[in-house]
Amino acid sequence: MTRDTERKERSVWQYLGTGLSAGLLALVVGLGLAVVVVPQIAGATPLTVLTRSMEPTLPPGTLVVVKPTPVDDIVIGDVMTYQIESGKPDVISHRVIEIQSGSDGLRTFITKGDNNDAADEPVIEAQVKGTVWYSIPLIGYVSTNIVGAGRSWIIPVAGAALLAYAALMLTLGLLGRRKRGKRGRRAAEVPAGSRSTPRPAAAESAADGALPRVRRH
């Protein structure tokens, strides 16, 4: 294998490494925005789907981001998150299939899991927490499997570590490309005919008008 071939192969692997690092960096930044930053800015709540009641739309392990929604804006077809019992923290996210209005003007929602055969008990306005804004498959498993006091810092630390690794690999890849570019420019700046081939000593002497010396024995 020639040096040029080896150099080209190294260049291909370096480009691939830089591309993968850039992709990883973009993925980590995107997930960080979707899971942490955007919900905080919008006042939304990330939750993890634990059951199969909403398959195939929201399988177990899906992270759903629930945004507070006025009850008047909820329509049939929305996936609504509500308290199983009014005033208690446990919630469920099911699809709205019917909306009823009472004589007092209050609304009652009939919901049902996409994978369930029967509808849920009627949901009153006081139980409604919001509607599912967007979801991210599988990410909820991370939050579900990390329990205890470590949950508050393990996820941010893991994200920061991935971000730092991706940034490092991307930086090294860019530095490698810059060095190769500089070497190429230096080679291009040297004129093609400026490199002379050394001539034999006898030829040089003849060109100078002197005869080569003959050693006498």
PAZAPA-4460 file (N, C-alpha, C; in steps of 0.05 Angstrom, whole numbers, plus 32768, in hexadecimal, padded with zeros to 4 digits):
% residues 217
    n_x    n_y    n_z   ca_x   ca_y   ca_z    c_x    c_y    c_z   seq   type   mol
   8011   7FE8   8000   8000   8000   8000   8012   8019   8000     1      M     A
   800D   802B   7FED   801E   8043   7FEB   8016   8057   8000     2      T     A
   8028   806B   8003   8022   8080   8017   8009   8090   8010     3      R     A
   8006   8095   7FF5   7FEE   80A4   7FED   7FD4   8095   7FF4     4      D     A
   7FD5   807B   7FF0   7FBD   806B   7FF7   7FB8   806B   8015     5      T     A
   7FCD   8068   8025   7FCA   8069   8041   7FBF   8084   804B     6      E     A
   7FCA   8099   803E   7FC1   80B4   8045   7FA4   80B8   803F     7      R     A
   7F9B   80AE   8028   7F7F   80B1   8020   7F6D   80A1   8033     8      K     A
   7F76   8089   803B   7F65   8079   804D   7F63   8087   8068     9      E     A
   7F79   8092   8072   7F78   80A1   808B   7F65   80B9   8089    10      R     A
   7F66   80C6   8072   7F55   80DE   806E   7F38   80D6   806E    11      S     A
   7F31   80BF   8062   7F15   80B6   8062   7F0C   80B0   807E    12      V     A
   7F1C   80A2   808E   7F14   809B   80A9   7F12   80B4   80BA    13      W     A
   7F23   80C7   80B5   7F22   80E1   80C5   7F08   80F0   80BE    14      Q     A
   7F01   80F0   80A5   7EE8   80FE   809D   7ED0   80F0   80A9    15      Y     A
   7ED1   80D5   80A9   7EBB   80C6   80B5   7EB9   80CB   80D3    16      L     A
   7ED0   80CC   80E1   7ED0   80D2   80FD   7EC6   80ED   8103    17      G     A
   7ECE   8101   80F3   7EC4   811C   80F7   7EA6   811E   80F2    18      T     A
   7E9C   8110   80DE   7E7F   8110   80D8   7E6F   8103   80EF    19      G     A
   7E79   80EC   80F9   7E6B   80DE   810F   7E6B   80EF   8128    20      L     A
   7E82   80FC   812D   7E83   810E   8145   7E70   8125   8143    21      S     A
   7E6E   8131   812B   7E5C   8147   8127   7E3F   813D   812A    22      A     A
   7E39   8125   811F   7E1E   811A   8123   7E17   8115   8140    23      G     A
   7E2A   810A   814F   7E26   8104   816B   7E22   811E   817A    24      L     A
   7E32   8132   8174   7E2F   814C   8181   7E13   8158   817B    25      L     A
   7E0A   8157   8163   7DEF   8162   815C   7DD9   8152   816A    26      A     A
   7DDD   8137   816C   7DC9   8127   8179   7DC7   812D   8197    27      L     A
   7DDE   8130   81A4   7DDD   8136   81C1   7DD1   8151   81C6    28      V     A
   7DD9   8165   81B5   7DCE   8180   81B9   7DB0   8180   81B4    29      V     A
   7DA7   8172   819F   7D8B   8171   8199   7D7B   8164   81AF    30      G     A
   7D85   814D   81BA   7D77   8140   81D0   7D77   8152   81E9    31      L     A
   7D8D   815F   81EE   7D8D   8171   8205   7D79   8187   8203    32      G     A
   7D76   8192   81EB   7D62   81A7   81E7   7D46   819C   81EA    33      L     A
   7D41   8184   81DE   7D26   8179   81DE   7D1D   816F   81FA    34      A     A
   7D30   8164   8209   7D29   8158   8222   7D2A   816B   823A    35      V     A
   7D3C   817F   8239   7D41   8190   8250   7D39   81AD   824A    36      V     A
   7D46   81B9   8236   7D43   81D6   8231   7D27   81DE   8229    37      V     A
   7D1D   81D1   8214   7D03   81D9   8209   7CED   81D6   821E    38      V     A
   7CEB   81BF   822C   7CD6   81BC   8240   7CD8   81D2   8256    39      P     A
   7CF0   81D9   825F   7CF2   81ED   8274   7CE9   8208   826A    40      Q     A
   7CF0   820F   8251   7CE8   8229   8246   7CCA   822A   8243    41      I     A
   7CBE   8214   823A   7CA1   8214   8234   7C90   820D   824C    42      A     A
   7C9D   8206   8263   7C8D   81FF   827A   7C80   81E3   8277    43      G     A
   7C8C   81D2   8266   7C82   81B7   8261   7C8F   81A3   8274    44      A     A
   7C83   818B   8275   7C8D   8176   8287   7C94   815D   8277    45      T     A
   7CAE   8153   8279   7CB5   813A   826D   7CAB   8122   827E    46      P     A
   7C9E   810F   8271   7C95   80F7   827E   7C9C   80DE   826E    47      L     A
   7C9D   80C8   827C   7CA4   80AF   826E   7C8C   809C   826C    48      T     A
   7C87   8092   8255   7C71   807E   8250   7C7A   8063   825C    49      V     A
   7C69   8059   826E   7C71   8040   827C   7C60   8028   8273    50      L     A
   7C49   802C   8266   7C38   8016   825F   7C35   8015   8240    51      T     A
   7C27   8000   8238   7C23   7FFB   821B   7C08   8006   8211    52      R     A
   7BFA   8015   8222   7BDF   801E   821B   7BDE   8030   8202    53      S     A
   7BF4   803E   81FC   7BF4   8050   81E5   7C04   8045   81CD    54      M     A
   7C0B   802C   81CD   7C19   8020   81B6   7C06   8021   819E    55      E     A
   7C11   8024   8186   7C2D   8027   817F   7C37   8044   817F    56      P     A
   7C25   8056   8185   7C2C   8073   8183   7C41   807A   8198    57      T     A
   7C3C   8072   81B1   7C4E   8078   81C7   7C55   805F   81D7    58      L     A
   7C68   804F   81CD   7C6F   8036   81DB   7C7D   803C   81F6    59      P     A
   7C80   8028   8207   7C8E   802C   8220   7CAB   8035   821B    60      P     A
   7CB4   8047   822D   7CCF   8053   822A   7CCF   806D   821B    61      G     A
   7CB8   8075   820F   7CB7   808E   8201   7CB6   80A5   8214    62      T     A
   7CC6   80BA   820E   7CC4   80D2   821E   7CB0   80E5   8211    63      L     A
   7C9C   80ED   8221   7C88   8100   8216   7C8B   811A   8225    64      V     A
   7C89   8130   8217   7C8A   814A   8222   7C6E   8156   8222    65      V     A
   7C64   815A   823B   7C48   8163   823E   7C48   8181   8243    66      V     A
   7C39   818F   8232   7C37   81AC   8234   7C1C   81B3   8240    67      K     A
   7C1B   81C5   8253   7C01   81CE   825E   7BF0   81D9   8247    68      P     A
   7BD7   81D0   8246   7BC4   81D8   8231   7BA9   81E0   823D    69      T     A
   7B9F   81F7   8237   7B84   81FE   8241   7B70   81EA   8238    70      P     A
   7B5D   81E3   8249   7B4A   81CE   8243   7B39   81D5   822B    71      V     A
   7B35   81EF   8226   7B25   81F7   820F   7B33   81F2   81F4    72      D     A
   7B4E   81EE   81F6   7B5E   81EA   81DD   7B62   81CC   81D7    73      D     A
   7B5A   81BB   81EA   7B5D   819E   81E5   7B47   8194   81D3    74      I     A
   7B4F   8185   81BF   7B3C   817B   81AB   7B3E   815C   81AA    75      V     A
   7B2A   8151   819D   7B2A   8134   8199   7B42   812C   8188    76      I     A
   7B50   8117   8191   7B68   810F   8183   7B82   8116   8191    77      G     A
   7B80   812A   81A3   7B98   8131   81B3   7B9F   811B   81C7    78      D     A
   7BB9   8118   81CC   7BC1   8106   81E2   7BC3   8117   81FB    79      V     A
   7BB1   8112   820D   7BAF   8123   8225   7BBB   8115   823E    80      M     A
   7BC9   8124   824D   7BD4   811A   8266   7BC3   8124   827E    81      T     A
   7BBA   8111   828E   7BA9   8119   82A4   7BAF   8109   82BD    82      Y     A
   7BA7   8113   82D4   7BAB   8105   82EE   7B97   80EE   82EF    83      Q     A
   7BA1   80D7   82F8   7B8F   80C0   82FB   7B7A   80C6   8310    84      I     A
   7B84   80D3   8326   7B72   80DD   833A   7B78   80FA   833F    85      E     A
   7B63   810A   833F   7B67   8127   8342   7B77   812E   835B    86      S     A
   7B8B   813E   8357   7B9C   8147   836D   7BB3   8135   8373    87      G     A
   7BB5   811E   8366   7BCB   810B   836B   7BDF   810C   8354    88      K     A
   7BF9   8106   8359   7C0D   810A   8344   7C0D   80F6   832D    89      P     A
   7C02   80DE   8331   7C03   80CA   831C   7BF2   80D3   8304    90      D     A
   7BFE   80D1   82EC   7BF0   80DA   82D4   7BF0   80C5   82BF    91      V     A
   7BE0   80C9   82AB   7BDE   80B7   8294   7BDA   80C7   827B    92      I     A
   7BE4   80BE   8264   7BE1   80CD   824B   7BD2   80BB   8237    93      S     A
   7BB9   80C2   8231   7BA8   80B4   821F   7B9B   80C7   820B    94      H     A
   7B91   80BC   81F5   7B86   80CD   81E0   7B69   80D4   81E6    95      R     A
   7B62   80ED   81E0   7B47   80F7   81E4   7B35   80EC   81CE    96      V     A
   7B20   80DE   81D5   7B0E   80D4   81C0   7AF2   80E1   81C1    97      I     A
   7AED   80EF   81D7   7AD3   80FD   81D9   7AD5   8113   81ED    98      E     A
   7AC7   8129   81E8   7AC5   8140   81FA   7AA8   8146   8200    99      I     A
   7AA1   8147   821A   7A86   814D   8222   7A85   8167   8232   100      Q     A
   7A71   8177   822D   7A6D   8190   823C   7A55   818E   824D   101      S     A
   7A58   8195   8267   7A42   8194   827A   7A32   81AE   827A   102      G     A
   7A1C   81AD   8288   7A0A   81C5   8289   7A18   81DC   8298   103      S     A
   7A2C   81D5   82A8   7A3B   81EA   82B6   7A52   81F5   82A5   104      D     A
   7A55   81EB   828D   7A6A   81F5   827B   7A84   81E7   827D   105      G     A
   7A87   81D5   8291   7AA0   81C6   8294   7AA1   81AF   8281   106      L     A
   7AB9   81A9   8279   7ABD   8194   8265   7AC6   817A   8273   107      R     A
   7ABE   8164   8267   7AC6   814A   8270   7AD2   813B   8258   108      T     A
   7AE9   812F   825C   7AF7   8122   8246   7AF6   8104   8248   109      F     A
   7AF1   80F7   8232   7AF2   80DA   8231   7B0B   80D3   8222   110      I     A
   7B1C   80C3   822E   7B36   80BC   8222   7B38   809E   8220   111      T     A
   7B4C   8095   8210   7B50   8079   820B   7B6C   8075   8201   112      K     A
   7B79   8060   820B   7B93   8059   8200   7B90   804D   81E4   113      G     A
   7BA3   8054   81D2   7BA1   8049   81B7   7BA1   802B   81B6   114      D     A
   7BAE   801E   81CA   7BB0   8001   81CB   7B9C   7FF4   81DD   115      N     A
   7B8A   8004   81E9   7B76   7FFA   81FB   7B5C   7FF5   81ED   116      N     A
   7B4C   7FE2   81F8   7B32   7FDD   81EC   7B1C   7FEF   81F7   117      D     A
   7B1F   7FF6   8211   7B0A   8006   821E   7B14   8022   8224   118      A     A
   7B01   8035   8225   7B08   8051   822C   7B0C   8053   824A   119      A     A
   7B19   8069   8252   7B1F   806E   826E   7B06   807B   827B   120      D     A
   7B09   807E   8296   7AF4   808C   82A4   7AF5   80AA   829B   121      E     A
   7ADE   80B7   829C   7ADD   80D4   8294   7AF1   80E5   82A4   122      P     A
   7AFD   80F7   8296   7B11   8109   82A2   7B06   8125   82A4   123      V     A
   7B07   8130   82BC   7AFD   814C   82BF   7B14   8160   82BB   124      I     A
   7B0D   8179   82B9   7B21   818D   82B3   7B37   818F   82C8   125      E     A
   7B30   818A   82E2   7B44   818D   82F7   7B5A   8178   82F5   126      A     A
   7B55   8162   82E7   7B69   814D   82E4   7B7C   8152   82CD   127      Q     A
   7B76   8164   82BB   7B85   8168   82A2   7BA0   8176   82A9   128      V     A
   7BB6   816B   829F   7BD0   8177   82A3   7BDB   8184   8289   129      K     A
   7BD1   817B   8272   7BDA   8185   8259   7BD7   8171   8243   130      G     A
   7BE4   8176   822C   7BE4   8164   8215   7C01   815E   820E   131      T     A
   7C05   8147   8201   7C1F   813F   81F8   7C28   8151   81E1   132      V     A
   7C3E   815F   81E5   7C48   8172   81D1   7C59   8163   81BD   133      W     A
   7C6D   8154   81C6   7C7D   8143   81B4   7C88   812C   81C4   134      Y     A
   7C93   8119   81B6   7C9D   8101   81C4   7CB7   80F8   81B7   135      S     A
   7CC8   80EA   81C7   7CE2   80E0   81BE   7CE4   80C2   81C5   136      I     A
   7CE5   80B0   81B2   7CE6   8094   81B8   7CFF   808C   81C8   137      P     A
   7CFC   8079   81DA   7D11   806B   81E9   7D1E   807D   81FF   138      L     A
   7D1F   8097   81FC   7D2D   80A8   820E   7D22   80A5   822A   139      I     A
   7D08   80A0   822D   7CFC   809D   8247   7D08   8086   8257   140      G     A
   7D13   8072   824A   7D1F   805C   8259   7D36   8065   826B   141      Y     A
   7D45   8079   8262   7D5B   8084   8272   7D50   808F   828C   142      V     A
   7D3B   809F   828B   7D30   80AB   82A3   7D23   8095   82B4   143      S     A
   7D17   8081   82A8   7D0A   806C   82B8   7D1D   805A   82C7   144      T     A
   7D34   8053   82BA   7D47   8041   82C6   7D5A   804E   82DA   145      N     A
   7D5C   8068   82D9   7D6D   8076   82ED   7D5B   8080   8303   146      I     A
   7D5D   8074   831A   7D4B   807B   8330   7D5C   8086   8348   147      V     A
   7D4E   8091   835A   7D5C   809A   8373   7D68   80B6   8370   148      G     A
   7D79   80BD   8383   7D84   80D8   8383   7D96   80DD   836C   149      A     A
   7DA1   80C8   835F   7DB4   80CB   8349   7DA7   80D6   8330   150      G     A
   7D8C   80D3   832E   7D7E   80DB   8316   7D83   80F9   830F   151      R     A
   7D85   8109   8323   7D87   8126   831E   7DA1   812F   8312   152      S     A
   7DB7   811F   8315   7DD0   8127   830A   7DDC   8114   82F6   153      W     A
   7DD3   80FA   82F5   7DDF   80E7   82E3   7DD9   80EF   82C6   154      I     A
   7DC0   80F6   82C0   7DB8   80FC   82A5   7DC7   8115   829A   155      I     A
   7DC8   812B   82AA   7DD8   8142   82A0   7DF5   813C   829C   156      P     A
   7E01   812C   82AE   7E1D   8126   82AC   7E23   8115   8294   157      V     A
   7E11   8101   828F   7E15   80F0   8277   7E12   8100   825E   158      A     A
   7DFF   8112   825D   7DFC   8123   8246   7E14   8135   8241   159      G     A
   7E1E   8140   8257   7E36   8152   8255   7E4E   8142   824B   160      A     A
   7E51   8129   8254   7E67   8118   824C   7E66   8112   822E   161      A     A
   7E4E   810B   8225   7E4A   8105   8208   7E50   811E   81F8   162      L     A
   7E47   8135   8201   7E4B   814E   81F3   7E69   8155   81F2   163      L     A
   7E77   8151   8208   7E94   8157   8209   7EA3   8144   81F6   164      A     A
   7E9B   812B   81F6   7EA9   8117   81E4   7EA4   811F   81C7   165      Y     A
   7E8B   8125   81C0   7E86   812C   81A4   7E94   8145   819C   166      A     A
   7E95   8159   81AD   7EA3   8172   81A7   7EC1   816D   81A4   167      A     A
   7ECD   815C   81B5   7EE9   8156   81B3   7EF0   8148   8198   168      L     A
   7EE0   8134   8191   7EE5   8125   8178   7EE1   8138   8160   169      M     A
   7ECE   8149   8161   7EC9   815C   814B   7EE1   816F   8149   170      L     A
   7EEB   8179   815F   7F01   818C   815F   7F1A   817F   8154   171      T     A
   7F20   8166   815D   7F37   8158   8153   7F36   8153   8135   172      L     A
   7F1E   814C   812C   7F1A   8148   810F   7F1F   8161   80FF   173      G     A
   7F15   8178   8109   7F19   8191   80FB   7F36   819A   80FB   174      L     A
   7F44   8195   8111   7F60   819C   8113   7F70   818B   80FF   175      L     A
   7F69   8171   80FD   7F77   8160   80EA   7F74   8169   80CE   176      G     A
   7F5B   8171   80C7   7F56   817B   80AC   7F66   8195   80A7   177      R     A
   7F67   81A6   80BB   7F76   81BF   80B7   7F94   81BA   80B2   178      R     A
   7F9F   81A8   80C1   7FBC   81A2   80BE   7FC1   8196   80A2   179      K     A
   7FAF   8184   8099   7FB3   8179   807E   7FB1   818F   8069   180      R     A
   7F9F   81A2   806D   7F9C   81B8   805A   7FB5   81C9   8059   181      G     A
   7FC1   81CF   8070   7FDA   81DF   8071   7FF0   81D1   8062   182      K     A
   7FF3   81B6   8066   8008   81A7   8058   8004   81A8   803A   183      R     A
   7FEA   81A6   8032   7FE5   81A7   8015   7FEC   81C2   8009   184      G     A
   7FE6   81D8   8018   7FEC   81F3   800E   800B   81F7   800C   185      R     A
   801A   81ED   8020   8037   81F0   801F   8042   81E2   8006   186      R     A
   8038   81CA   8001   8042   81BB   7FE9   803B   81C9   7FD0   187      A     A
   8024   81D6   7FCF   801C   81E4   7FB6   802C   81FD   7FB2   188      A     A
   8037   8209   7FC7   8046   8222   7FC5   8062   821D   7FB9   189      E     A
   806D   8205   7FBA   8087   81FF   7FAF   8085   81FA   7F91   190      V     A
   8093   820A   7F80   8092   8207   7F63   809A   81EB   7F5B   191      P     A
   808D   81E1   7F46   8092   81C5   7F3E   80AF   81C1   7F35   192      A     A
   80BB   81D5   7F28   80D6   81D2   7F1E   80EC   81DB   7F30   193      G     A
   80E5   81E2   7F49   80F9   81ED   7F5B   810A   81D8   7F69   194      S     A
   8101   81BF   7F67   8110   81AA   7F73   8124   819E   7F5F   195      R     A
   813E   81A4   7F64   8152   819A   7F51   815D   8180   7F59   196      S     A
   8164   8170   7F45   8170   8156   7F4A   818E   8159   7F4B   197      T     A
   819B   8150   7F61   81B8   8153   7F63   81C6   8144   7F4C   198      P     A
   81DA   8151   7F41   81E9   8145   7F2B   8202   8138   7F36   199      R     A
   820D   8124   7F28   8226   8118   7F31   823D   812D   7F31   200      P     A
   8250   8127   7F42   8266   813A   7F45   8275   813F   7F2B   201      A     A
   8279   812A   7F1B   8287   812D   7F02   8278   813F   7EEF   202      A     A
   825E   813B   7EEE   824E   814C   7EDC   8250   8169   7EE5   203      A     A
   824F   816E   7EFF   8251   8189   7F09   826C   8196   7F01   204      E     A
   8281   8186   7F04   829C   8191   7EFD   829E   8198   7EE0   205      S     A
   8293   8186   7ECF   8294   818C   7EB2   8284   81A4   7EAB   206      A     A
   826D   81A8   7EB9   825D   81BF   7EB3   826B   81D9   7EBB   207      A     A
   827D   81D7   7ECF   828C   81EF   7ED8   82A4   81F4   7EC8   208      D     A
   82AA   81E3   7EB4   82C2   81E7   7EA2   82DB   81DA   7EAD   209      G     A
   82D8   81C9   7EC1   82F0   81BC   7ECC   82EE   819F   7EC6   210      A     A
   8306   8192   7EC0   8307   8176   7EBB   8307   8167   7ED5   211      L     A
   82FB   8150   7ED5   82FC   813F   7EEE   8318   8136   7EF4   212      P     A
   831F   8136   7F0C   833A   812E   7F15   833C   8110   7F13   213      R     A
   8353   8107   7F09   8359   80EA   7F08   836E   80E4   7F1C   214      V     A
   8368   80D2   7F2D   837C   80CA   7F42   8390   80B7   7F35   215      R     A
   83A9   80BF   7F3A   83C0   80AD   7F30   83C8   809A   7F45   216      R     A
   83CC   8081   7F3C   83D5   806D   7F4F   83F3   8069   7F4C   217      H     A
***
